């Protein structure tokens, strides 16, 4: 939706609806600001437009809401960092539980680590679960701890179909299936899009936004402790197998890897393999 505004006695635009919301949040527009978009017969006050009415329900934001001080063309760095850490907290904790489940089920952990598609196998179930959580509450554990909530531009909750499409886009465009270099490239492109358009591509395409509440110190401490515990758990489970793979490929690393506190050795698949490793 392209919207024209009357500001300081002159016409400006066209602006996208999320840009107008950013102007409202920054105090550059108010409920009396005249606006027009294709389809309405005349200039109308922003406060009387259905699409922006929710922005003026209260004279000032509730005490638990942090106004998003975004410019019309970029998202604030604080919000971007919170979204980044919330995303990777969720994936880190989920990954630790996934590897623990594989170990308890007696899976071949060495074989899993050598599987090229292992990250895809891991993350698909998570994004299905994430879509359900976003649909139900707009939050995941990481977003809850960092005071974030995903909603539609009109403030409504996402339908399950909307949440599913959003999670699918994040899995591909946002983290590149969490595959090494591809994940880094996708994160960089996502940052560029968020700074250019005010939100990442998956929210831009779906018409969603992320609301930010004040960050609780207790919740931040919980995030650090749980994230650290998840990292240690996953490392304790996978390091011995990863170390044995590295030793077979680079025997000169054995003295260094065997000194790691999580190294405890794992049995080779065959006597020949044992001899080769030694």
N, C-alpha and C positions, 0 to 999 in steps of 0.2 A: 504494500500500500504506500503510495507516494503522497506526502502531505505537505501543503504549503502553509506558512505561518506569517503573521504580521508581527514583527519585532522591531522595537524602536522606530515605529512609524514607517517601516519598509517591509516589503514582501521578501521572504527567504524560502528557499527550497529548490527542488523537492527534498523532503526528509523521509526516511523510513520510519515506521512506527516505533522501533526500538530506539532510534535516535531521538525522537520526540520524548520518549520516556526518560532517556538520559538527561535531556534538557530540563525536564520537570524535576527530576531528582536533584539536579545541580542548582535549582532555583532560577534557571534562565527563562522558564515559562511558568505561568500559573493558570488557574482555572479560567481566568478572564481573557487569556490570549486567543485572538481570532485565528481560526484554522479552516482549511478547506481541502477536500480531496475529491477526485472524480467520482460522481455518483450522488453528491448532495447538491441541492439547488443554490445554496448561498453560504457565505462565511458564517461559521458557528464557533462559539466559545469551546475551548478544549474541555472544560468541566462538564459541558452538556453533551459531549460525544460519548457514545456507549463504549467505544474502544478504549477511552482514557478515563472513564468515570471512576474506576477503582483507584486511580492515582491520587484522587482528591477526596477520598472518603473521610480521611482524618486530616485535621489542620497540620499536624506534625506526626512523624512516624512514631509507633509505639516504642517504649524505652529499650526493648530487646532487639530492635532492628537496627542494623548498621546501614545507613544510606549508601548506595553504590555511587561513588563519586566518579563515574565514568565520563570521559569525553565523548562527543558524538561519534568518534571514529575509532575508539580503542577501549578495551576493558582494563580496569585498574589492576595493577600488578598484584596487590594484596589478594584480590579475588582469584586471580590466575594461580598464584602459589597455593592457595587453599584448595582449589580444585585439583591441582596436580598431586598434592600430598594425599588428599582424600582418595583419588583414583588408585595410586600405587599402594596405599595402605590396604585398600580392599583386595587388590590383587596379591599382595604379599601375604596377608593372613589366609586368604583362600588357598594360595599355593602351598602354604605350610600344612593346612588340613588335607589337601589333596595328596601330597607326598606321604603324610602320615597314614592316610587311608590305604594307599598303595602298599606301604610297608606292612601294615597289619593284615592286608589281604594276601601277602606272600608273593607279590608281583616281582618280576625281574627288574629291579631298579637300574641295574647296569644297562640292560637292554632298552629301558625307557629313556635313559640319558643319551643313548646312541641313536634314538629314533628322531629323524629330522622333523617329523610332524608333531613332536611331543607338545610344543607350546599351543598348537591349534587344538590338540586333544584336551589340553588342560583348560584353556580359556573359554571354549564354547559353552560348557555347562555354567560357568560363572556368569556370562553375559545373559543367559536365559534367566538365571536367578536374579540378576540385577534388574532386568526388565520388570519382573514381578514386584520387586521391592519399590522401584520407582513408581510403578502404577499404584501400589497400595498407599505409599506415604510420601513419595517424592524424595526419599532418602535411602542411602546405603549406610552400613556402619561407619565408613569413613566420612561420609557427608554429614551424618548425625553428630559425630565427634567434632567436626570443624564447622558446624552451624550452617550447613548448606541445604537447600531444598530445590528440586527441579519442578517447575510448574510450566503450564502453557502461558503464552503472552497475556491471556486474559485472566490469569491467576488460577485457573482450574487445574485439577489433577490430570495427568496424562492417562489416556485409555491404555489398556494392555497392548493394543496394536501400535499406538504411538510410542510407548515405552520400548516395545520390541524393536521397532525401526530405529529408534535412537541408539539403543545398545548395539545393534548390528553395525550402525555407522561408526560408533566409537571403536568397536573391535577392529574394524578395517582401517578407518581414517585416523583414529586417535592413537592407537597403540600398535598398529601393524601386526596384529596377532601376538604381540609381545616377543617378536623375533629380533633379537640383537640389534643390528644396524638399522633394520627396517623400522623398528620401534623408535629409535632415536630420530630418524628422518621424519616419521609421522608426527612425533611430538613437536619437532621444530616447525613443521608446516601448520600444525594446530595453533601453536603460539602466534605465528605470523597472521593467521586468519583471525584469531581473537583480537589481536591488536588492531587489525585493519577494519574489521566489521563490528567489533564490540562483543562478539561471542564466537565460539568455535563453529565449524561448518555444520556439525550434527545438530546443534541448537538453531543455527540460522536456517537450515533446510526444514526443520520440523516446526519452527515457530515456538520454541521453548526459551525459557530464561532460568537463571539460577538466583534465588533469593539468598541473602547472607544475613545471618543473625550474629550477635556478639559471640566471640569465642570464649568459652569457659576454660579457665586454667586447669580445672580438674579434668575436663575432657581431653585437653591437650596432653596432660600427664598420662591419662589412660591410653591415648593413642601411641605415645612414645613407648610405654611399657609393653603394650600388646604387640606392637610392630616389632620391637626388639626381641620379644619372646618368640614370635613367629619366625623371625630370621634365624635365631639360634636353633629352633626346632628343625627347620628345613635344612639348615647347614649340617646339623648332627646326623640327619637321615641320609642326605645325599653326598656329603663330602667324601666318605670312604670310597664310594663307587666312582665318583668323579676323579679322585686321586689315583685310583688304580688305572683308570683309562689314560690319564696323563702319564703315569709311570710307564705304561706299555709303549706309548708314543714317544716319550722323552725320558729314558731311564736315568739320565743325569739329575732329574728333579727328585728322585726318591729320597735322598737324605733330608731335603727341605720339607717335603710333604709329610714324611713320617714324624716330623717334629710338631706338626699341627695338633692341637689338643683334641680335635675331632677325628683324627686318623686312628682307626683301630683295625685296619686290614679287612679284606673280604676274601672269601675263598674264590679261587679261579674256577672257570667253567670246566676245565679239563687239565690233566697232568701236563700236557704239552704247553698249555697256556701258562701254567705256573713256571715251568722251566724257562719259557721265553721271557717272562717278566723278570726273572732273576738273572 
